[in-house]
Amino acid sequence: KALNFINPDELSMQCILIALNRFLQEKHGSKMAFLDGNPPERLCKPIADHIESLGGQVILNSRIQKIELNADKSVKHFVLTNGNIITGDAYVFATPVDILKLLLPEDWKEISYFKKLEKLVGVPV
């Protein structure tokens, strides 16, 4: 609820206290921080603006069906669930780790960099 930035008058502080209590029980919970505004405006927009200022394109609300590879195992293109093909010089996509594990091409699964994903566990938020 807090991630949607509901007005404080409409949100019980119990939600915030439960979340803070959980974070503070974590090993590095005392290192948490807060944005000085909502995430889309204060975090995502500056990143998107930077990418676009360098000539990149930010595509939202699109689901990746498959990462197609070249013969050298570099990214050839992304295939979206709507059938569109996305090509570029560099790719960044934001997805939960569980989805990333499903999308990871077979040829990448034995690369040590990507093997580390096995240890990552998604956290429902």
Residue, then its C-alpha position, 0 to 999 in steps of 0.5 A: k500500500a505504501l508503494n502506491f503512495i496513498n495519502p497518509d490520511e488514508l493509510s494506517m501506520q500499522c502497515i508502515l510499522i509492520a514493514l519497518n519491523r520486518f526490515l529491521q530484523e534483517k541482517h542489514g536492515s538498518k541500512m534501509a533508506f527512503l526516497d524523497g518522493n514516489p519511486p516512478e518520479r524520483l527513481c524511474k524517471p531520472i533513469a529513463d530520462h538518462i537512457e533517452s538522453l543518450g539516444g536510447q528508448v524506454i519501452l514500458n508495459s511490454r513482456i519479454q517472451k524470449i531472449e534470442l542469441n547470436a552464434d557468439k551467445s550475445v543478444k540478437h534481440f528480444v521477442l515480446t509476447n505481442g510478437n514485436i522484436i526489440t533490437g539494440d546495442a545494449y539491453v536493460f530489462a526490469t523483471p522479478v528474479d524468478i521471471l529472469k530465471l525462466l527467461l534466461p537462455e539455456d546457453w547462458k545458464e552455465i556461465s558463472y555470472f548467470k549461475k549466481l542467479e541460482k542463489l537469488v530468491g524472489v521476495p513478494v512485495 
